[in-house]
Amino acid sequence: MRELLRMVIVLTVICGFSGLVLSFTNQATSEQRENQLLTYVQGPSIQAALAGREYDNDPIQDRLSVDLGKDEKGDPVEITVFPARKNGEMVGLAYASSGMGYGGEIGVMVAFDEDGKVAGIGIMTHSETPGLGARVEEPGFTDQFRGLETKDGVKLSQDGGKINGISGASLSSKAVASAVDKAAARFSRVKEEVS
Amino acid sequence: MSVVNEFTKGLWKEIPPFRLVLGLCPVLAVTTAAENGMAMGLATTFVLVCSNVLISLIRKVIPKKVRIASFIVVIASFVVIVELMMQAYYYPMYQILGLFIPLIVVNCIILGRAEAFASKNPILPSLADGLGMGIGFTLSLTFLGSVREIIGNGTWFGMPVMWGSYEPFSVMVKAPGAFLCLGVILGLMNWISSMQKRHT
């Protein structure tokens, strides 16, 4: 009995101490980690999404968070919006969206111009198969979204839309299209909140 | 004197991947370039040294029956610290090593040293043991990474080192290259050791 008690106490103390140290480290590094994420993950995809647009601000520096109320499950939705401005005037809005691909979630940065057309997209994160699904990163696929109208939804050509999916990777292609579609559905709310 | 011995044994006599042939998963997977190997080695060294010292420190209060569980909690905590630190200050390397950082938890060198050494020895020898093993591991990974990067990509730490018309032998940076390279190095080390034995 005494031995059992000792085991329980020692393990509890070790785990408790470990939790304490980890939560402290987590807190101490959280700001720096977010910066790194902005620089290395979101930064390049924002640039890719806004490629070809002229803007003179730093969308990352000027980022703001937008509260979009609650989703269908009742969880609060808050997204970070990266605005692109020229001479103080809004020329584009970029924010992240995601869709379920073959190997997991695909994170997509979607940029819109001021009247809601897609300006461009950049793939942030994915775990698709190299050579197949991973080809959604290629400009040959992503460039199709440039200047796309989103009023009737964003779909692949096989579903009656305008985007040609990658052969052999329809799930991955669909995931990107649905991510853009999801982002487009939020555009009017986001624009309202930002301006 | 024995502290020095504990330190130097990790550098040649018991150098982890080549002599103990332990922890091969990261050894084979991340040594596609010298820098990756070195970063992985340093991360492992940090965890190894810290967990060795802490485990040696608390070795007398840990009940025998739950020692492995206790070791794993200690090791896992240090691994998460490394992971968070890497995300915060060395993100590009974190993107490359990715999954292999959390996998340090199950690297048998670390649990092996905790069980075989740190749980039976005082702090100073445990520190020396961890440091020696860690440096040995780092050197091995850097060396393996260098060989694979130079032959497979024509660069070393990202700098071109081969002549202009050199055609990279790209199988070396892929999975088979890891096995080829490791096999040749193991063979060479055995050969050197047997030569030494013959001379003494």
Contacts between the chains, C-beta under 8 A, distances in Angstrom:
chain1	res1	chain2	res2	distance
A	3	B	63	6.6
A	3	B	65	7.8
A	6	B	63	5.4
A	7	B	63	4.7
A	7	B	65	6.2
A	7	B	66	4.8
A	10	B	61	6.0
A	10	B	62	6.1
A	10	B	63	6.0
A	10	B	66	6.9
A	10	B	70	6.8
A	11	B	66	5.6
A	11	B	69	6.3
A	11	B	70	6.4
A	11	B	73	7.6
A	14	B	58	7.7
A	14	B	70	5.4
A	14	B	73	5.3
A	14	B	74	6.9
A	15	B	73	5.7
A	18	B	73	5.5
A	18	B	74	7.2
A	18	B	76	7.6
A	18	B	77	4.1
A	21	B	77	6.1
A	21	B	81	7.4
A	22	B	77	6.0
A	22	B	80	5.5
A	22	B	81	7.1
A	25	B	80	7.5
A	25	B	81	5.3
A	25	B	84	5.3
A	25	B	85	7.7
A	26	B	84	6.2
A	29	B	84	4.9
A	29	B	85	6.6
A	29	B	87	7.1
A	29	B	88	4.0
A	32	B	88	4.0
A	32	B	89	6.8
A	33	B	84	7.0
A	33	B	87	4.7
A	33	B	88	4.6
A	36	B	87	6.4
A	36	B	88	6.3
A	36	B	89	7.7
A	36	B	91	3.9
A	37	B	87	8.0
A	37	B	91	7.4
A	39	B	91	7.3
A	40	B	91	4.7
A	40	B	92	6.3
A	40	B	95	6.9
